[in-house]
Amino acid sequence: MNLVDGKTIEYTNRIERTVILTDGERLSELLIDYNVRVSMVESYAICKNR
């Protein structure tokens, strides 16, 4: 599903800087993966039987 309209894509093709368009779900994944503006609240240890 494409959430970016044609005018936005056309604009990004014209400007000199690199712009990567993303949706909210992907942005959330990236923020969490790279620890940007997030903080650890709770963590869990998952153990595996050998």
Biopython code that builds the backbone (N, CA, C, O; Angstrom):
import numpy as np
from Bio.PDB.StructureBuilder import StructureBuilder

atoms = [
    (1, "MET", "N", (0.843, -1.179, 0.000)),
    (1, "MET", "CA", (0.000, 0.000, 0.000)),
    (1, "MET", "C", (0.887, 1.240, 0.000)),
    (1, "MET", "O", (1.730, 1.396, 0.883)),
    (2, "ASN", "N", (0.707, 2.111, -0.968)),
    (2, "ASN", "CA", (1.513, 3.317, -1.097)),
    (2, "ASN", "C", (0.797, 4.478, -0.415)),
    (2, "ASN", "O", (-0.304, 4.859, -0.815)),
    (3, "LEU", "N", (1.433, 5.043, 0.627)),
    (3, "LEU", "CA", (0.823, 6.138, 1.368)),
    (3, "LEU", "C", (1.359, 7.496, 0.932)),
    (3, "LEU", "O", (0.998, 8.518, 1.517)),
    (4, "VAL", "N", (2.209, 7.522, -0.083)),
    (4, "VAL", "CA", (2.833, 8.760, -0.542)),
    (4, "VAL", "C", (2.160, 9.181, -1.842)),
    (4, "VAL", "O", (2.051, 8.389, -2.778)),
    (5, "ASP", "N", (1.705, 10.446, -1.897)),
    (5, "ASP", "CA", (1.022, 10.890, -3.112)),
    (5, "ASP", "C", (2.016, 11.317, -4.195)),
    (5, "ASP", "O", (3.199, 11.510, -3.916)),
    (6, "GLY", "N", (1.539, 11.460, -5.405)),
    (6, "GLY", "CA", (2.380, 11.789, -6.557)),
    (6, "GLY", "C", (3.101, 13.109, -6.438)),
    (6, "GLY", "O", (4.247, 13.225, -6.872)),
    (7, "LYS", "N", (2.454, 14.120, -5.855)),
    (7, "LYS", "CA", (3.090, 15.433, -5.703)),
    (7, "LYS", "C", (4.309, 15.353, -4.787)),
    (7, "LYS", "O", (5.319, 16.014, -5.027)),
    (8, "THR", "N", (4.207, 14.544, -3.744)),
    (8, "THR", "CA", (5.331, 14.387, -2.818)),
    (8, "THR", "C", (6.509, 13.723, -3.519)),
    (8, "THR", "O", (7.649, 14.159, -3.359)),
    (9, "ILE", "N", (6.251, 12.692, -4.278)),
    (9, "ILE", "CA", (7.316, 11.999, -5.005)),
    (9, "ILE", "C", (7.944, 12.933, -6.036)),
    (9, "ILE", "O", (9.166, 12.965, -6.185)),
    (10, "GLU", "N", (7.126, 13.678, -6.734)),
    (10, "GLU", "CA", (7.630, 14.635, -7.724)),
    (10, "GLU", "C", (8.533, 15.673, -7.059)),
    (10, "GLU", "O", (9.593, 16.005, -7.590)),
    (11, "TYR", "N", (8.120, 16.182, -5.906)),
    (11, "TYR", "CA", (8.927, 17.173, -5.175)),
    (11, "TYR", "C", (10.279, 16.597, -4.766)),
    (11, "TYR", "O", (11.310, 17.245, -4.947)),
    (12, "THR", "N", (10.279, 15.376, -4.212)),
    (12, "THR", "CA", (11.535, 14.788, -3.760)),
    (12, "THR", "C", (12.483, 14.499, -4.913)),
    (12, "THR", "O", (13.697, 14.453, -4.716)),
    (13, "ASN", "N", (11.952, 14.304, -6.109)),
    (13, "ASN", "CA", (12.803, 14.089, -7.279)),
    (13, "ASN", "C", (13.476, 15.380, -7.737)),
    (13, "ASN", "O", (14.504, 15.329, -8.412)),
    (14, "ARG", "N", (12.911, 16.540, -7.381)),
    (14, "ARG", "CA", (13.448, 17.826, -7.827)),
    (14, "ARG", "C", (14.461, 18.439, -6.869)),
    (14, "ARG", "O", (15.311, 19.212, -7.311)),
    (15, "ILE", "N", (14.409, 18.131, -5.592)),
    (15, "ILE", "CA", (15.287, 18.802, -4.634)),
    (15, "ILE", "C", (16.679, 18.173, -4.637)),
    (15, "ILE", "O", (16.860, 17.036, -5.073)),
    (16, "GLU", "N", (17.653, 18.928, -4.146)),
    (16, "GLU", "CA", (19.048, 18.493, -4.198)),
    (16, "GLU", "C", (19.413, 17.503, -3.096)),
    (16, "GLU", "O", (20.272, 16.647, -3.308)),
    (17, "ARG", "N", (18.806, 17.595, -1.963)),
    (17, "ARG", "CA", (19.143, 16.705, -0.849)),
    (17, "ARG", "C", (18.439, 15.365, -0.998)),
    (17, "ARG", "O", (17.425, 15.250, -1.685)),
    (18, "THR", "N", (18.995, 14.364, -0.344)),
    (18, "THR", "CA", (18.385, 13.048, -0.377)),
    (18, "THR", "C", (17.276, 12.986, 0.669)),
    (18, "THR", "O", (17.489, 13.317, 1.835)),
    (19, "VAL", "N", (16.112, 12.565, 0.247)),
    (19, "VAL", "CA", (14.975, 12.411, 1.139)),
    (19, "VAL", "C", (14.446, 10.997, 0.978)),
    (19, "VAL", "O", (14.229, 10.523, -0.137)),
    (20, "ILE", "N", (14.244, 10.333, 2.104)),
    (20, "ILE", "CA", (13.672, 8.998, 2.070)),
    (20, "ILE", "C", (12.288, 9.092, 2.686)),
    (20, "ILE", "O", (12.134, 9.478, 3.844)),
    (21, "LEU", "N", (11.289, 8.735, 1.900)),
    (21, "LEU", "CA", (9.918, 8.782, 2.377)),
    (21, "LEU", "C", (9.585, 7.473, 3.072)),
    (21, "LEU", "O", (9.943, 6.397, 2.592)),
    (22, "THR", "N", (8.899, 7.568, 4.202)),
    (22, "THR", "CA", (8.533, 6.376, 4.953)),
    (22, "THR", "C", (7.193, 6.604, 5.633)),
    (22, "THR", "O", (6.753, 7.744, 5.784)),
    (23, "ASP", "N", (6.550, 5.530, 6.040)),
    (23, "ASP", "CA", (5.298, 5.667, 6.773)),
    (23, "ASP", "C", (5.574, 5.563, 8.273)),
    (23, "ASP", "O", (6.701, 5.288, 8.684)),
    (24, "GLY", "N", (4.562, 5.779, 9.070)),
    (24, "GLY", "CA", (4.716, 5.795, 10.523)),
    (24, "GLY", "C", (5.203, 4.488, 11.103)),
    (24, "GLY", "O", (6.008, 4.489, 12.034)),
    (25, "GLU", "N", (4.731, 3.369, 10.570)),
    (25, "GLU", "CA", (5.143, 2.069, 11.090)),
    (25, "GLU", "C", (6.637, 1.849, 10.875)),
    (25, "GLU", "O", (7.337, 1.414, 11.789)),
    (26, "ARG", "N", (7.130, 2.147, 9.672)),
    (26, "ARG", "CA", (8.560, 1.965, 9.372)),
    (26, "ARG", "C", (9.395, 2.941, 10.183)),
    (26, "ARG", "O", (10.468, 2.584, 10.669)),
    (27, "LEU", "N", (8.910, 4.178, 10.334)),
    (27, "LEU", "CA", (9.630, 5.165, 11.138)),
    (27, "LEU", "C", (9.749, 4.683, 12.579)),
    (27, "LEU", "O", (10.812, 4.819, 13.185)),
    (28, "SER", "N", (8.692, 4.129, 13.131)),
    (28, "SER", "CA", (8.729, 3.588, 14.494)),
    (28, "SER", "C", (9.757, 2.477, 14.620)),
    (28, "SER", "O", (10.514, 2.432, 15.589)),
    (29, "GLU", "N", (9.784, 1.578, 13.637)),
    (29, "GLU", "CA", (10.769, 0.489, 13.649)),
    (29, "GLU", "C", (12.191, 1.035, 13.665)),
    (29, "GLU", "O", (13.030, 0.559, 14.431)),
    (30, "LEU", "N", (12.467, 2.028, 12.828)),
    (30, "LEU", "CA", (13.809, 2.600, 12.750)),
    (30, "LEU", "C", (14.194, 3.313, 14.038)),
    (30, "LEU", "O", (15.326, 3.183, 14.503)),
    (31, "LEU", "N", (13.262, 4.065, 14.618)),
    (31, "LEU", "CA", (13.541, 4.761, 15.876)),
    (31, "LEU", "C", (13.898, 3.773, 16.979)),
    (31, "LEU", "O", (14.825, 4.014, 17.752)),
    (32, "ILE", "N", (13.171, 2.664, 17.056)),
    (32, "ILE", "CA", (13.443, 1.654, 18.079)),
    (32, "ILE", "C", (14.749, 0.925, 17.779)),
    (32, "ILE", "O", (15.561, 0.727, 18.683)),
    (33, "ASP", "N", (14.965, 0.524, 16.529)),
    (33, "ASP", "CA", (16.189, -0.204, 16.162)),
    (33, "ASP", "C", (17.450, 0.595, 16.480)),
    (33, "ASP", "O", (18.454, 0.022, 16.905)),
    (34, "TYR", "N", (17.409, 1.908, 16.279)),
    (34, "TYR", "CA", (18.598, 2.743, 16.467)),
    (34, "TYR", "C", (18.547, 3.576, 17.742)),
    (34, "TYR", "O", (19.341, 4.502, 17.913)),
    (35, "ASN", "N", (17.606, 3.248, 18.646)),
    (35, "ASN", "CA", (17.495, 3.926, 19.947)),
    (35, "ASN", "C", (17.434, 5.444, 19.830)),
    (35, "ASN", "O", (18.103, 6.159, 20.576)),
    (36, "VAL", "N", (16.639, 5.925, 18.901)),
    (36, "VAL", "CA", (16.464, 7.365, 18.715)),
    (36, "VAL", "C", (15.179, 7.783, 19.418)),
    (36, "VAL", "O", (14.096, 7.302, 19.083)),
    (37, "ARG", "N", (15.301, 8.677, 20.393)),
    (37, "ARG", "CA", (14.151, 9.217, 21.119)),
    (37, "ARG", "C", (13.324, 8.121, 21.798)),
    (37, "ARG", "O", (12.107, 8.250, 21.930)),
    (38, "VAL", "N", (13.985, 7.050, 22.224)),
    (38, "VAL", "CA", (13.314, 5.988, 22.972)),
    (38, "VAL", "C", (14.132, 5.685, 24.214)),
    (38, "VAL", "O", (15.333, 5.956, 24.246)),
    (39, "SER", "N", (13.503, 5.130, 25.232)),
    (39, "SER", "CA", (14.227, 4.728, 26.433)),
    (39, "SER", "C", (13.686, 3.396, 26.924)),
    (39, "SER", "O", (12.510, 3.084, 26.733)),
    (40, "MET", "N", (14.547, 2.618, 27.556)),
    (40, "MET", "CA", (14.187, 1.308, 28.062)),
    (40, "MET", "C", (13.285, 1.489, 29.272)),
    (40, "MET", "O", (13.635, 2.201, 30.214)),
    (41, "VAL", "N", (12.138, 0.853, 29.248)),
    (41, "VAL", "CA", (11.209, 0.907, 30.372)),
    (41, "VAL", "C", (11.267, -0.401, 31.143)),
    (41, "VAL", "O", (11.304, -0.412, 32.373)),
    (42, "GLU", "N", (11.274, -1.491, 30.408)),
    (42, "GLU", "CA", (11.307, -2.797, 31.036)),
    (42, "GLU", "C", (11.904, -3.788, 30.059)),
    (42, "GLU", "O", (11.723, -3.653, 28.849)),
    (43, "SER", "N", (12.610, -4.778, 30.566)),
    (43, "SER", "CA", (13.157, -5.808, 29.692)),
    (43, "SER", "C", (12.867, -7.179, 30.291)),
    (43, "SER", "O", (12.623, -7.308, 31.491)),
    (44, "TYR", "N", (12.898, -8.196, 29.443)),
    (44, "TYR", "CA", (12.600, -9.561, 29.852)),
    (44, "TYR", "C", (13.704, -10.481, 29.366)),
    (44, "TYR", "O", (14.219, -10.325, 28.259)),
    (45, "ALA", "N", (14.060, -11.440, 30.207)),
    (45, "ALA", "CA", (15.013, -12.470, 29.811)),
    (45, "ALA", "C", (14.215, -13.664, 29.310)),
    (45, "ALA", "O", (13.282, -14.118, 29.971)),
    (46, "ILE", "N", (14.583, -14.165, 28.148)),
    (46, "ILE", "CA", (13.928, -15.350, 27.594)),
    (46, "ILE", "C", (14.947, -16.475, 27.599)),
    (46, "ILE", "O", (15.986, -16.395, 26.944)),
    (47, "CYS", "N", (14.637, -17.519, 28.343)),
    (47, "CYS", "CA", (15.557, -18.642, 28.492)),
    (47, "CYS", "C", (15.136, -19.806, 27.604)),
    (47, "CYS", "O", (13.954, -19.984, 27.307)),
    (48, "LYS", "N", (16.112, -20.587, 27.193)),
    (48, "LYS", "CA", (15.857, -21.714, 26.321)),
    (48, "LYS", "C", (16.437, -22.961, 26.951)),
    (48, "LYS", "O", (17.584, -22.955, 27.398)),
    (49, "ASN", "N", (15.660, -24.029, 26.993)),
    (49, "ASN", "CA", (16.164, -25.311, 27.520)),
    (49, "ASN", "C", (17.134, -25.904, 26.523)),
    (49, "ASN", "O", (16.933, -25.807, 25.312)),
    (50, "ARG", "N", (18.187, -26.518, 27.035)),
    (50, "ARG", "CA", (19.162, -27.154, 26.159)),
    (50, "ARG", "C", (18.995, -28.633, 26.142)),
    (50, "ARG", "O", (19.738, -29.330, 25.452)),
]
sb = StructureBuilder()
sb.init_structure("model")
sb.init_model(0)
sb.init_chain("A")
sb.init_seg("    ")
for serial, (resi, resn, name, xyz) in enumerate(atoms, 1):
    if name == "N":
        sb.init_residue(resn, " ", resi, " ")
    sb.init_atom(name, np.array(xyz, "f"), 0.0, 1.0, " ", f" {name:<3s}", serial, name[0])
structure = sb.get_structure()
